[in-house]
Amino acid sequence: MHEPPASFAFRLKERPASSASQTSTVVNERLQELVKLFKERTERAKEKLIDPDDSDEETPPACELLQYRFPTSIDPFTNLVYVLWLLFVTLAWNWNVWLIPVRWAFPYQTPDNIYLWLLTDYLCDTIYILDILVFQPRLQFVRGGDIVCDKTEMRKNYMKTFRFKMDVISLLPLELFYFKTGINPLLRFPRLLKIMSFFEFNERLEAILTKPYFYRVIRTTTYLLYSLHCNACLFYWGSAYEGLGSTQWVYDGKGNSYIRCYYFAVKTLITIGGLPDPTTLFEIVFQLINYFVGVFVFSIMIGQMRDVVGAATAGKTYYRSCMDNTVKYMAAYRIPKEVQNRVKTWYEYTWQSQGMLDEQELLVQLPDKMRLDIAVDVSYSIVSKVALFQGCDRQMIFDMLKSLRSVVYLPGDYVCKKGEVGREMYIIKAGEVQVVGGPDGKTVFVTLKAGSVFGEISLLAIGGGNRRTANVIAHGFANLFILDKKDLNEILVHYPESQKLLRKKAKKMLAKDKKPDPKKEEAKERAQVIPPRAETPKLLKAALEMTEKSGLKGALSKLKEKANKSNVSLQPSLASTLLTPSPTPGQPLEQELDIQSQHSESSTATRRTGTSERDSAISSQEREALQEDKENKGKEEKG
C-alpha cells in the first residue's frame, strides 16, 4: 500500500538534509538577498532623480503634464518657455496701448461690435492674471550669491518688488464704472502700467538673438510710429471737438478718417509744412504743442537711432579705421605697392573670415572659466587630433587652448624660415602650408593640412638648438593657431609627465627625419690616419709578473726604468716619422690621399721595427738579470 502524500511530506521534513542540499539552500538565500539589495538600490536611484522641489505625493499623469508646463521654478535668463510667455504678455499690452486711443477718439467701437472688443479685452486681462499668479511667483532670484528656488521664497520676493505693485494696479477693475458712464475705453488706461513686462521681453529677446541690432532698429522705428499714431488720434478728437469740417484746419470727415489724420500727424510732427493755418485759439495751441512735441520726439528718435546703428557697425567702423591708418602709414613711408596690396588683402580676408581683427580683444574681458569654455568649443576638436598631443594630460591641453591665438597668412607668405630662432609652434586651423627646400628653395617636400602641427622641434629645443629646420610657406589663405614658447613653458612646468612625453615624441620625430651623411662618415675614416699607441708586449708583462711573484723587487725596478727610457727614446722618432707634409694649394685630392697612405705605411713599418728592437733589448736585459741572480744565490750558499 502506498503512503498518503501528507504523511510522505511529513517524513521528508523530518529527514535530515544532506550537505549538498544545505549548500544549495544557503546559495538561494544569498541570491535572494542580493536581488533584494539590487531592487533597493534601484529605488534609491529613482528617488535621487526626482526633483527635490516636487511634492512627495504621487500625482496622476494629467498633473505631471501640468507640472511639466508649469515648473516649480523658472530661470528667467535661459528658459525659452518664459520668453514665449512674455511674448503673449507683450501682445496683450500692445493691444491696450495701440487700441485704447483709437477706440476713444475714432468711432470704430459701435454697439454692433462691442462684444468683440470686450472679448479681446477680457482675454488680455486673463493673460495679465496668469502672469501675476502663475509665472512671476515662480521666477528664480539671487540672494547672497545663491540661486533661490523655493516656492515660498520666490513668491515673497515677487510680492516685495515694485513690479508686483504695478501689476496689481494695472488690473484695477475700473470697468465697473461702465454701468454709469457706458463703455468708455479710457477706463482701461491702468492696463498700460504692465509696461515692465514689455521691457523685460525686449531684454530676453535680444539675449537669444544672433543679431539683435535689427530688432533694436525695428523697435526704435515702432516708437516713432506710435508717436504719430497718438498724434493722429488727438487730431481727430480735436476735429470732432470743434466740429468735423467746421474750418479748413480740422478734418473734414471725408475718406478714411484714420489714414487722413495720420497723414496730418506726419506732416505736423516732421514739420513738412503745407498745412492750412489754424484760426481759432484751440487750433493754434494744438498746433504749437504738436510742433514742440515733434521737435522733442524726433531729436530723441534720431539720437537713439544713431546709437543703435553705431553699436551695430562698431566693429566695421573699427576695422575701417585700422585699415585707413595702415594705408596712410604705408603711403607716408612709400612702401611698395605690392606690399600695400598684400596688407589690404590681409585686412579684408581676416575681417570676412572671422568678423574681427583680433579675437583676443573680446575674450580678455571674460572670466578664465568662460574663456576656457569658448576655447574648447572653438579649438579642442582640432588640437585633440594632433598626434603630438595624444596621451598628454587633458587639463594641460585645456590650459594650452587658452593661450592659442589665431593668425591668418596670405598665399605665399613665409610662416617660418630655416635657420631662424623658433619661438612659436603652429597648428593648422584651416587651409594648407607647404614645406619647401632644394637648390632653388621651391621644391615642395610635403603639404600639411588642417590639424597638422609644425615648429614643435624648435619650440621644445630638441636636437641641440631652437633653430628652424625647414622653410614653411602658406599654400593659400591659411588660418593658424600659434602657441608661444613662453606660454608653453609656463604650462609644462605644472605637467612634468606631459613634458617628458612631448620631448620623447619630438626626439622620435627628429630621429626619423635624420639620415646618415656619407660625407661625414668618409671624413671620420680620413681623420683616423695616426693609429693608436701600441700596447705593452705580452712577454714584458709576463716577465714583470714573474719578478713580482719571486720577490725580485730590485730587478723589477731596474727593468721598469729601462723600459721607460726605451719608450721615451722611441716616441720622438715615431712622431717625426708620422708627420705628414701639408698639401700644396691646388693639389688634387687623389695625390693628397696617396701621400697620406704612404706616410701611414712608413709609420706602421717604423713602429714594427721599433717594437722588434725593443723586444730584443728587453730579452737581453732579462738574461743579464737572471745571470746576476744566480751568481748571488751561489755566493750566499758558499758563505
Long-range contacts (C-beta under 8 A, 24 or more apart in sequence): 53-149, 53-150, 53-151, 70-134, 70-138, 71-138, 72-138, 72-149, 72-151, 73-138, 73-139, 73-140, 73-149, 73-151, 73-154, 74-135, 74-138, 74-139, 74-140, 75-140, 76-139, 76-140, 76-200, 76-204, 77-204, 77-207, 80-208, 82-135, 82-139, 82-204, 83-201, 83-204, 83-205, 83-208, 85-131, 85-135, 86-197, 86-200, 86-201, 86-204, 87-201, 88-127, 89-127, 89-128, 89-131, 89-194, 89-197, 89-198, 89-201, 90-197, 90-198, 90-201, 92-123, 92-124, 92-127, 92-128, 92-194, 93-124, 93-191, 93-192, 93-194, 93-195, 93-197, 93-198, 94-198, 95-120, 95-124, 96-121, 96-124, 96-188, 96-191, 96-192, 96-194, 97-192, 97-226, 98-226, 98-229, 99-185, 100-185, 100-186, 100-188, 100-189, 100-191, 100-192, 101-229, 101-230, 101-233, 102-233, 102-258, 103-185, 104-184, 104-185, 104-186, 104-233, 104-237, 105-233, 105-234, 105-236, 105-237, 105-240, 106-233, 106-236, 106-257, 106-258, 107-257, 109-183, 109-185, 114-183, 117-183, 118-183, 121-188, 124-191, 125-171, 125-191, 128-167, 128-170, 128-171, 128-191, 128-194, 129-171, 131-167, 131-197, 132-164, 132-167, 132-168, 132-171, 136-163, 136-164, 136-167, 163-196, 166-193, 166-194, 166-195, 166-196, 167-193, 167-194, 167-196, 169-193, 170-194, 213-308, 213-309, 213-311, 213-312, 216-308, 216-311, 216-312, 217-305, 217-308, 217-309, 217-312, 220-301, 220-304, 220-305, 220-308, 221-305, 223-301, 223-304, 224-297, 224-298, 224-301, 227-269, 227-293, 227-297, 227-301, 228-262, 228-265, 228-266, 228-269, 229-262, 229-265, 231-265, 231-268, 231-269, 231-290, 231-293, 232-258, 232-261, 232-262, 232-264, 232-265, 233-261, 234-286, 235-261, 235-264, 235-265, 235-268, 235-286, 236-261, 238-282, 238-283, 238-286, 241-282, 242-280, 242-282, 242-283, 247-279, 247-280, 247-283, 248-276, 248-279, 249-275, 249-276, 249-277, 249-278, 249-279, 249-283, 249-287, 250-283, 265-290, 268-294, 269-293, 269-294, 269-297, 269-298, 270-294, 270-298, 271-295, 315-355, 315-356, 318-357, 319-347, 319-351, 319-356, 319-357, 322-347, 322-357, 323-347, 342-410, 345-410, 346-408, 346-410, 349-408, 349-410, 349-477, 350-408, 353-408, 353-477, 353-479, 354-406, 354-479, 359-405, 359-406, 360-405, 368-402, 371-402, 372-398, 372-401, 372-402, 375-401, 375-402, 375-404, 376-401, 379-404, 379-429, 379-481, 382-427, 382-429, 382-450, 382-451, 382-481, 383-427, 383-481, 385-451, 386-427, 386-451, 386-452, 386-453, 387-453, 387-505, 388-453, 388-456, 388-502, 388-505, 388-506, 389-453, 389-502, 391-501, 392-495, 392-498, 392-501, 392-502, 393-495, 393-497, 393-498, 395-495, 396-491, 396-492, 396-494, 396-495, 396-498, 399-491, 399-494, 400-483, 400-487, 400-488, 400-491, 403-483, 403-484, 403-487, 403-488, 403-491, 404-481, 404-482, 404-483, 405-481, 405-482, 406-479, 406-480, 406-481, 406-482, 407-479, 407-480, 407-482, 408-477, 408-478, 408-479, 408-480, 409-433, 409-474, 409-477, 409-478, 409-479, 409-480, 410-474, 410-477, 411-474, 411-475, 411-476, 411-477, 412-473, 412-474, 413-473, 413-474, 413-478, 414-471, 414-472, 414-473, 415-472, 415-473, 415-474, 415-478, 415-480, 416-455, 416-468, 416-471, 416-472, 417-468, 417-471, 418-467, 418-468, 418-469, 418-470, 418-471, 419-467, 419-468, 420-467, 420-468, 421-458, 421-466, 421-467, 421-468, 422-455, 422-457, 422-458, 422-459, 422-466, 422-467, 422-468, 422-485, 423-459, 423-466, 423-484, 423-485, 424-455, 424-459, 424-482, 424-483, 424-484, 424-485, 425-453, 425-454, 425-455, 425-456, 425-459, 425-482, 425-483, 425-485, 425-488, 426-453, 426-454, 426-455, 426-472, 426-480, 426-481, 426-482, 426-483, 427-451, 427-452, 427-453, 427-480, 427-481, 427-482, 427-483, 428-452, 428-453, 428-478, 428-479, 428-480, 428-481, 429-479, 429-480, 429-481, 430-478, 430-479, 431-474, 431-475, 431-476, 431-477, 431-478, 431-479, 431-480, 432-474, 432-475, 432-476, 432-478, 433-472, 433-473, 433-474, 433-475, 433-478, 433-480, 434-472, 434-473, 434-474, 434-475, 435-470, 435-471, 435-472, 436-470, 436-471, 436-472, 436-473, 437-470, 437-471, 441-471, 445-470, 447-475, 448-472, 456-502, 456-506, 456-509, 457-506, 457-509, 457-510, 459-483, 459-485, 459-488, 460-502, 460-503, 460-506, 462-503, 462-506, 462-507, 462-510, 463-507, 463-510, 469-513, 526-596, 529-580, 529-596, 529-599, 529-600, 530-578, 530-603, 531-600, 531-603, 531-604, 531-607, 534-607, 534-611, 537-611, 537-614, 537-615, 537-618, 539-615, 539-618, 539-619, 540-615, 540-618, 543-618, 543-622, 552-625, 552-629, 555-625, 555-628, 555-629, 558-625, 559-618, 559-621, 559-622, 559-625, 562-618, 562-621, 563-618, 566-614, 566-617, 566-618, 567-614, 570-610, 570-614, 573-606, 573-610, 574-603, 574-606, 574-607, 574-610, 577-602, 577-603, 577-606, 578-603
